[in-house]
Amino acid sequence: MSASWLERLSGPCAPAGYRPGATLARLGRNLGLADLPAAASFAYRKDGPRIEVRERTESHLLMHLVMCEFILRVPASGQGTLRAELHHTGMLRRSGLGCRLRGGDPLLFEALEARLATLQASLMPLDFQRLAIECRDGQWQVILEHMGASEVVNRMPALRRYIPLSTEQRHHLWLAFDALACALRDL
């Protein structure tokens, strides 16, 4: 028996043509890893921080995007809650980094802004679409959505294109995660 129109509209469903895990498998090849399972966790070097990777879909009219989110978790030394987002500034060329408070403690946000000012050199060359930093329950969480490591799927005309994570961007990604892990651990 088929679902009613109300059930189809109200329930979350995967976009047509979405292949779970396919983008993660391609990302695994970009990273030099054999296979990345649906919710992968790995360290890019023996003493490096653990990074979790997961797929996120975004539906549009007659197309959808599959993006990979890189998640870094670091224990917080202090208490407090915070939600902030980073973005590149500048209209045509990157001129810096901006940080917006989305919720939480303003004093913790000021301390985070001061710490991020020292990380600007490692974060500027990174091509990210979204970089969110949260602190809650005694843990920092960084969610980075890179512009590479994503797939564009059109239904009309039929097109499927993977945008790889370049070697240079992979290097910048690891430098950024090292810097963020060190900076947030002491905050």
Secondary structure as GFF3:
##gff-version 3
##sequence-region A 1 187
A	DSSP	alpha_helix	5	10	.	.	.	ID=ss1
A	DSSP	alpha_helix	22	31	.	.	.	ID=ss2
A	DSSP	beta_strand	39	43	.	.	.	ID=ss3
A	DSSP	beta_strand	50	60	.	.	.	ID=ss4
A	DSSP	beta_strand	63	75	.	.	.	ID=ss5
A	DSSP	beta_strand	82	89	.	.	.	ID=ss6
A	DSSP	beta_strand	96	104	.	.	.	ID=ss7
A	DSSP	alpha_helix	106	117	.	.	.	ID=ss8
A	DSSP	alpha_helix	120	123	.	.	.	ID=ss9
A	DSSP	beta_strand	128	136	.	.	.	ID=ss10
A	DSSP	beta_strand	139	154	.	.	.	ID=ss11
A	DSSP	beta_strand	159	163	.	.	.	ID=ss12
A	DSSP	alpha_helix	167	185	.	.	.	ID=ss13
###
